[in-house]
Amino acid sequence: MQRGSKEAGGFDASWAVAATSSGPSFLTWTATGPPSGAGGSRRLPPRQSTPEATNVTLQPDEGPVRGINHMPAVAHPRWWWWTGVGGAVLFMIGLIAFLRGQGLERADKYASIIAVLVAVFTLIVGGLGRLQRRQRPARVAQSSWGTNEASVINQVCDPSALPAWPDHFEGYRFLREESGSVRVFAGQGLATVVGFPATMNGCAHQRFFIRWRTLGGQSVAASLVSVPDLITVETAAYGPGGWMSSHGCGQPAWELVQDDGSLVDVHIAWQVWVPTA
């Protein structure tokens, strides 16, 4: 195992090379973000890249289960059910025998009293159950893409760990999926996608789910910005890949803050969702 670290392209990075007897050597490279003082580069107007004609979908090797994280159902023992049925049957048999032994007139009186007690007991149990349901906090479904239209997410990860596309989002439905690529030049400001469907107004009229990765594995600064003035909607995160969830007024942008003449190609795929009727 060989290890090392260096400052490369404005990022503090560490690497490790390992060789195994059963397979080829492999390289692990970890970028921790730009070092202190790496900012201050001049900001130029954003460069844009035209989406590709082909529709390429990023597919992770293994991703989390799509949609809501379901909890396993609790299996109740069958003997509880049979015990309850048996107890109810025995109670009814005993009640019938008791009423027959009391004669017709007294049986009618006992039956009326028992019916009133059963009705009161049923009302009490129903009221307590309804009160308990109201006081119980609602479970919030956990999702990598957010849970409501106010959610704005910008996360980075290894490209192999990208989450699967959502299969449900409250109040919205899937409309279409597109893809493209962006070339990011060092020290030349934000790079955005030509024709990305973000708008200045009507932010709730659509929603974007975005997955991206750098083609060479380099780390870049990814953020969400407004249209057309590029005001930050969600702060930058540094990594070789990631995902975003945004309302209709946020567009993705990438930047290499160092000014060393390097460049990085970023592949991006996005889904557009619109409100349900």
Order of alpha helices (4+ residues) and beta strands (2+ residues): beta-beta-beta-beta-alpha-alpha-beta-beta-beta-beta-beta-beta-beta-beta-beta
